[in-house]
């Protein structure tokens, strides 16, 4: 006889279901501390969004299964699982009980993802009674436990020799440095809050603090852990273990317990003492103390144990993800879709399986960057000033608004930043649909993700998996303009493909540049005879008629230069800037950094031409040019270009001059080399809009050769009797 499921909306807590939840937890899950209603209620209070669903199955009026769900995407529900929950708030004694739940969830409900299920408490064998094709299992983590059934001495004697010898070595280091550790145990309710704050202060001084992921007194997870520890402490079920060296706390561990389980909640240590392994020394003390305090209970680590941690555990078991499908046919459909995606993509996007050592962070602006991210951005700006934190800050201050949802995703591995991805989010009018776009606009002449030297394609793929797991509403991603010949372009495209996205490259614009190997005068001498002659004649004429040329670099002259630039721009053929503060703010920032080269041509006291160049790290970018057409007789634009060109070559010693955007005819008169900027559009096939646009673009690619042939056929049919053909324009492929 099977029970009957019912579903109820929650309001950031279990509410009236708390007592019933605790009764089932006590009866079937041995009163697990992380499944206690107090723990679940704090998760919902701090990290719920009000859309959570409480599901309960009752058999003859008595609850025998409960869990908290949240809709993941169209047709799929998943267990509510903030990152602070090592296991899902799901009381499922037998996993097969959830198979029938899909029929009772709000429509549409085709699939149910049960995340982070502890196989030590939930029986999974019941799935064998259901069609195998109606479920899918993925390994999430291998955790460890220590049953305290004997003495600490017997436990320690059974450890691997490498572990025991390492611990003896750490103790010798302490003695050699004349350090005597002091261990403190906080178990009184009135002292717990202060102990958690000390923990937060220590964690904030480490790499988690520099990345913004540490507990603090003010952030949400800090409030969560203070509330949790305070609530357990009031029941006499919370402990904080601390290790001190003199007046400095160097390690701390938060512990909660109920009934037979003692759970390690959080741990941190002072990185300055890493060679002394204070975290490991404290762990040994904690295990010894818990054997004395709670003999017969179990220590639960709830971690994805590496080889080092595995040596501490006496038992291991898996934490698993399960996907259940409403019908076997539906499961086969999902499976066929996965196989089809694998056919076109080397690695399937699977946001349910993040790497244990990876962390994804999001910063709103460069001012929030920790020092290691600032250092990575500083390396990137050596390739282009447009990759610098200063460039992005000006863009944010003068162009972007809150509606653009700008930000900087950072992927870390082992605490080290590997990738910085500047983006903004464009939301559609339709709800839950959006596009992730490179942070920039038409001012941006070059874009690239910031990559550490050791970054690989697999790291980029992992970043996109994590981003899409956080933002499943993203159906398209646009990144442009990128250097078509760069590693960043290749790696970005391949990384998105490996993340399961459907990529399509597209041409943006041509880019004219020149590698500089000669002096300024020699550079002018090698120009075409007509251009070289124009520059020399008009320069002489301008100087004879009370004209002058200058290149402003000093911040002290900037405001005068800004006024002149604005005057020329207003009298030129240029359209008014839609963001009038961008260029002035960019000039001020560049002047502070020593990058500004503001060229001005004057006729008497009247500025008649102005050019904004950025000269940084051996590159000179020609960013803005304008002249007053009333003074066209002096060719002030050409004269000024030659003047600034000689300045950046002879004084700044640049190795490259770049005209940035476009194939304008005048650019190739000055610079002889051309390259191309391309972009990537990638569609997320897990969304309906993404799949639809991918099919549309793919069909267009397939039909383009046929369209070209049809065009040629039409041209032949339109030939005149005398053999003259009606000429069609030679359109580029992307026209």
URHU-V706564 format. One line per field, one symbol per residue. burial: I if it has 16 or more other C-alpha atoms within 10 Angstrom, else O. A space follows every 10 residues. Layout:
burial->???
//
This chain:
burial->OOIIIOIOOI IIIIOOOOOI IIIIIIOIIO IIIIIIIIII IIIIIIIIOO OIIIIIIOOO OOIIIIIIII IIIOOIIIII IOOOIIIIII IIIIIIIIII IIOOIOOOII IIIIIIIIOO OIOIOOIOOO OOIIIOOOOI IIIIIIIIOO OIOOIIOOOO OOOOOOIOOI IOOIOOOOOO IOIOOIIIIO OIIOIIIIII IIIIOIIIII IIIIIIIOOO IIIIIIIIII IIIOOOIIII IIIIOOOOII IIIIIIIIOI IIIIIIIIII IOOOOIIIII IIIOOIIIOI IOOOIIIIII IIIIIOOOOI IIIOOIOIII IIIIIIIIOI IOOIOOOOOO IOOOIOIIIO IIIOOOOIII IIIIIIOOII OOIIOIIIII IOOIIIIIII IIIIIIOIII OOOIOIIIII IIOOIIIIII IIIIIIIOOO OOIIIIIIII OOOIIIIIII IIOOOOIOII IIIIIIIIIO OIIIIIIIII IIIIOOOIIO IIIIIIIIII IIIIIOIIII IIIIOIOOII OOIIOOOOOO IIOIIOOIIO OIIOOOIIII IIIOIOOIOO IIOIIIIIII IIOOOOOOOO OIIIIIIIII IOOOIIIIII IIIOOOIIII IIIIIIIIII IIIIIIIIIO OOOIIIIIII IIIIIIIIIO OIIIIIIIII IOOOOOIIOI IOOOOIIIII IIIIIIIOII IOIIOOOOOO OOOOOOOOOO OOOOOOOOOO OOOOOOOOOO OOOOO
//
